Amino acid sequence: MRNATLLLASVLLSAPAFAQGGSIAVRGGKIMKADGSVTDGGTMVIENGRISSLGDADLEIPFDVILHEYPDAVIFPGFFEAHSSSGMDRPNENVAVAPFLNVKDSIDPVSFYFEDELRGGTVAIGIMPGNATVIGGRGRVVTPTGMTIEQMTLDVDMGMKVAIGPQSGWSRSTQLAELRETFSNLDRDLRKLGAQLEEDGKQEEDLASVADDADEETEDGDAWDSAGGFLRFGEDFPGKALISEEDLDDGQRGLVNILNGDERLWLWAPTASDVVTTQTWLTTHDLLDNAVLVVDSSAWKASAQLAEMGRPVVLSGDLWHIERDPVTYKEVRTFAPAKFAEAGVTFALSSVEGRMGPDRLSYQAAMCVREGLSREVALASVTTNPAMFWGLENDLGDFKEGADGTFVVFNGDPLAASSHVLEVWVRGVKRYDRSEDARLKRLEEGRIK
């Protein structure tokens, strides 16, 4: 019953975020989908926050829906940040193993980060604990607008962070030793608990067999959590079937959820060697199907391994891997997204906070086009691929009937350096208007009033 109560409470608390949605129609000079295809004079109808129809300038519009026209603009689904540790008051707690944590408790809705992302046309962000951890806790998908976490939230179940690559000050052996010890200790504690529960059960049976007036068992309202069989992974051991969710603390429960395969895992595996280690770890625990790998540009050397794994990849940081030839000492630059694309690896890009240019997903995608990737692949890396990695591809990432009525109005090609965002609409409600951006206006005027 506790689970059902918590679920109901969660739904009620999040209701404002999911229920709010406007009904409008929008017609642009061009409507550009996530694959780069364009409809001149395209029209889209959004009802109750969802796209109800798409078409050209002749599309019929319901009589009670207001039409917004942008004859010189491009209507685009917006950009999607697959994985970020920004927008929180701190990216990590000072605990290496923290499966009980949730970024909900750390996200700062009034952070300038979200304002900047909205101004740049980003409409959804996967916020996940940082990499200075071993098991960091649970992330969530948010839109960069709203005064509360509930108003921002698009999905509470992004998954759990696991770091294979070492945190600062740790060696790889230390990082992996901590990871192995964590699950070794869990196995020890579960076996001990199973043995204790089995012994307790035998004692209760003995007492019941000799009792003259055995009291009938009463429902305590918590049968769901106290039911055995919570552990579905690994080999059997005495008392395993008796262990319930209620028997475990928050940390143990999080670890069991990982091993049960109930969590989408976002694994920090920055280098090629970390990718190999990650594949071994995931295969050992039969968790390969649950994985999204977060890598840096040096992981291009493991492109074949990533392709073999068949798992999606988020490229974090610089798109270029730069090293020096050990013989000539000349600088060698490798464009990692091109290597991933050649190998058939599905990838998403990340913006680089604090660096002008790479701090925009539009810049990162445009860089891919400049380096020879198709426009379709480049756009997918900042739209449909992140939505797919989150498991939200039916709701986010592109214009299609039934999807969220979220879009961005650009004054030109979304990937052009000269283009900027005019408006951002989330689920049919306007959330940003450049003409009303006081902070931007002050910057453009060159003075503070």
N, C-alpha and C positions, 0 to 999 in steps of 0.2 A: 504493500500500500504506500510505503514511503516514496518509492520511485514514481508511482502514479501521481501522488500529491505534488512532488517536486516538478514533474513534467507539466502538470496543470498550472502550477505557479509560474513556471518558466514561460509558458505560452501566454498567460495573462500579462506578465511583465513585458514581454516582447511584442504584445499585440499592437501598440501604437506604431512601432516601426514597420510591421508587416502590413497593417491595415491601411495606413495612410497611402493615398495615391490619387492623382488627379485624372481628369478626363479632358483631353485636348486632341486637336489634330494639328499636324505640322507639315508644312510644304516648303521645300528648299529648292534653291537653284539646282542643287544636286543632293541626292541621298546616296551616301557611300556605305556599303556593307563592309563587314570585317575582311572579306576576301579581296577587297579593292574594287569590286564591281560597282558601277555607278548608274543611277536612274536620274535622268534629267527631269527636273520638275517633279521629283518623287514626292509622294504623300504618304503619311503614316497616321493612323488613328490609334489613340491610346485611351482606353476606358478603364476606370478604377485601377490605374497604375500599370495596366498590362496592354501590350500591343494587340489590338483586335483585328487590324487589317493593314495591308501594305499595297501600294500601287503607284500608278503614275498620276499626272495632274487631273485625270478624269475620275479618280476614285471617289465614290459616294461617301459623303461625310454626314453622320447623324445630325439631326436638326438641333440637338441640345448640346453639341460639342463645339467649342470655340476653335476656329482655325487661326493658327499663327503662321504667317508667311515670311520667308527669308529668301527673297528672289536672288540675292547675290551671295548666298552662303552655302556651305557644305554641311549637311547633317551627318554625323558620324556616331557610332556606338560609344565612343570614348575609349580611354585606355585603362588597362587592368594590371595592377601590380601583384604578381603572383605570390611574392614572399618579401616581407620587410620587417625589420625590428625597430622601425622609427615610430614616432607618435606615442611612445610610452614614457612614463616618468623615469624608467630605467629598463634597459633591455634584458637584464638578468638579475636575479637575486643572488646572494652570496652562498648558494647551495648548489653543489655539483649535480645531485640527483634530486629533482623536484617535480615528479609527475603529478603532484597534487596542485601545482600552480596553474593559474589561468590568466591570460593576458587581459581579460576583462577587468581585473583588479588593478591594472597598471596603465591602461590606455587613458590618455589625456585628451578629451574631446576638443579642448580649446588650444591645443598645440598648433603653432604656426605651420608645422609640417602639413597638417590636413588642409589648411587654408591654401598653402602653396600648391598642393596636389590638385585641389579643386580648380584653382586658377589655370593649371596646366592641362586640364581636361581628363584627369584621372577620376574614374567614377567608382572604382572598387579596389580595395587593398587587402591582401592577406597578411594580417599582423601576427607574427610568430615570435616566441622568445629568441633571444640572440644565441650566438654560437659559443659563448663563454660558459659552457655547461657540459654535462654528459646527457642527462635527460631533463629537458628544460620546462616542460609543461605544455598546456593546451593553447592553441591559437584560435583566431576567429576572423571571418571576412567582414569588413566594414566598408561603408561608403564614407567619404571624407566630409560629411556634413551632418549636423545634428548636435544638440547640446547635451545629450546623455548617451551612454553606451548603447542603451536599448534602441534609441532612435537611429544610431549609426549602423547597427548590426544587420548584416545580410544573412549570415549563417554562423551559428555558434559552434559548429562541428568541423572546423578546418583540419584538425588533427593534432599530433604531438611531435615536438622537436626532439630528435636524437642526434648528438654530435659524435661523429666518428673522428673527424679531424681534431687535433688537440687545441684546447684553449690556450690563450697567452700564458707563457710560463710553464706549460706542461709539455712533456715529450709525448710522442705518439704511444710509446709503451705504457706511460702513465695513464693516458686517456683510455686505452683499451683495457688496461688492468682494472680501472675503476668500473668500466662497463661490464666486464666479466664478473667482477666481484658483486656488483649490484644484483645480477640475476642469479648468481650462485647463492648469495645470502637469501634471496627470495625463495629459491628451491628448498634450502635448509629450513626456513621458517614455515613454509607450507607443509613440508613433511612432518615437522614437529607438531604443527597444529592438527594435521590429519590424524596422527597417532593419538593425540589428546582427545579429539572428538570421538574417535572410535572407542577409546577407553571409557569416556563419559557415557557413551551410548550403551555399552555393556553394563555399566553400573546402574543406569536407569532401568534397563530390562530386568536386572536382578531384583531391584527394589520393587518394581511393579509386580513381579511374580510372587512375592511374599506378602504384599500389602493386602489387607482385608478390604479396605475401602479406598481403592485407588481413585483419585480425583480424575474426572474426565478432563481431557485437554481442552483448553479454550482458545479461541482465535484471538491473537494479540494485535491484529491489524497490521502485522508486519511480515506476513507469510512470504511475500514475494522476495524480499531481501534475505530472509532467513532460510530460504530453500537451498538445499545442497545442489551440487553440480555446477558451481560457478566456474570451476577450472575446466577448460575444454582443450588444453594443449598438453603436449608432453606425455611421458609414460605414466602408467598407473602406479600408485603407491597406497599403502594402507590409509584409509580415511579420506582419500582424495575426493570421492563422490559426496562426502558429507560437508565439505567446505562451502560456505555460502558467502555472498557478497558482504553480508553483515558482519562476518567473522574477521574481516580485514580492515586495516586502517586505510586512510586516503592514499598514502604512498603505495602500499601493497596493491590496492585496488587498481591504481593507474598502471602499474607494471603488469598486472594480470590482464588488464584490458589490451595492452600491447601484445602480449604473447598469445592471447585468445584470437588476435587478428581483428579486433574491434576498432582499432585506431588507424587512421591514415597517418603514415610516418613521414616526416620531413627530415631527411638525413643530411647533415652537414658533412660533405665528403669533398673538400676543396681540390685535392690533387688527384692525379692518376692512381697513385698507390692507395689513397683513401677509397677510391672507387672500387678497387679490387677487394680491399678489406670489407667494404660495405656489402658487396655481392656475397662474400663468404658468410658474413653475419646474417644477412637476410635469408640466405638459402638454408643455413643451419636451423633457423627458427621458423622456416616456412612462412616468411613474411614478405616475400618478393612482390606479391601482387598488391601490397599495401603501400608501396614506397614511392616517394618523390625525392629525387636527389637534388641537393643544392650544392653547386660546385663553383669554382672560380675558373678563370680562363685557362689555367695550366692543365685542367682535366681534359682538354681536347686530345691529349695523348692517349687517353683511354676511350676514345670515341667508339672503337670497335667493341670494347667491353660493354659500354653503355648501350650500344645497339643490340648486343646479345641479350642484355638484361631486359630490354624492351620497356624500360620505365622512363617516365617523363623527367626532364631536367630543367632546373632553374639556374641560369647563369648569373651569378652574383658578382657585382663589381665591374672592373674594366673588361671590355670585349676583346681586347688585344692581350695576347701572352707575349711578353718580351723577355728574351734571354740572350746570352752571348755564346757564340760558337766557341767551344773549348779549344779549338785549334787556331782559328784566325782571330778570335776575340771580337768578331764583328757582331753587331746587334742583329738578332733574328726576330722578326715580328710575325706572329701567327694570329689570324683573325678566327677566334674560337667558334663563333656561330657558323661560319662557312664549313668548318670541319665537322660540326655536329650535323649540319644539313646534308653534307656529302655522305655521312654514315647512316643517315635515316633516323637520327635521334630527334624526338619531339622535344622542343625546348621553349622556354619563356625567358624573357629578358627582365632585368631589374634596373631601376634607376640608381644613380650613385649620388647620394645626398651630399651636398656641400661642394659639388663640382659643376660649374656652369656648363650647360650642354648635356653631359651625361646624367644630370639630375632630372632630365625629362625623358619619358619613355618614347616620345615622338622622335627625339634625337637619336636614341638607341636604335629604333626601328629604321630610321632614315639612313643611319650608318650601315646597316645591313644591306639596304638597297644599293648604296654607293659601292659596297664591296662585292657586288655581284649576285646577292641572293634575290630571289623573286620577290616582288612586292607582296604577293599572297603569303609567302612564308614569313616575311618580316612583320606584316600586320598581324598574322596569327599569333606571333610570339608575344604580343602585347594586348591581345583581345581574347580570341576563342581558346587559346591554349591555357592561359591562367584559369579561365572559367571551368575548363575541363579538368584541370588538376584539382580544383576545389570540389568537383562533383556537381557543379552548378551550370553545366552547359545548356540545360533546358531553359534556364532563366536569364543568364547573363552572357555577354560577349558579342552578340550580333543581333540584328533586326530580324525577328521572325514572329509569327503569330503566337501569342501565349507567353512570350518572354516579357521581362520587365520593360516598361516604357521609359527607359533611360537613354539619353542621347546628349551629344555635345554639338553646339553650333559653332563652326569655325568660319573665319572670313576667307579661307582658302584651303588648299590641300593640307590635311592634318599632319603630313610629314614634312611640309615645307618650312624652312627656317623662318620665313617671313610671315607665316600664319600665326594667328593667335585665337584664343577662345573668346567668343562673344557671350555665350550663355551655356549653362549646364542645367539639364533637367533630370531629376531622379524620380522614377515612377510617376511621371506625368506632372511633377511639381517643380517649378523653377527654384534652383538652389544657388545659382550664381548668375550675376549679370555684370559684365565688364563695365558698363556705364555707371554702375552703382558701387564699384570697387574703390572705396575711399583711400585705402592704403596704396593701391596702384596709381590712383590719380595724383596723390601727393608726390609719389616717386617721379611720375612723368612731368609734373610741374616743376620739380627740382627744388621744392621748398616745403617746409612744414608750417601750416597755418595755425 
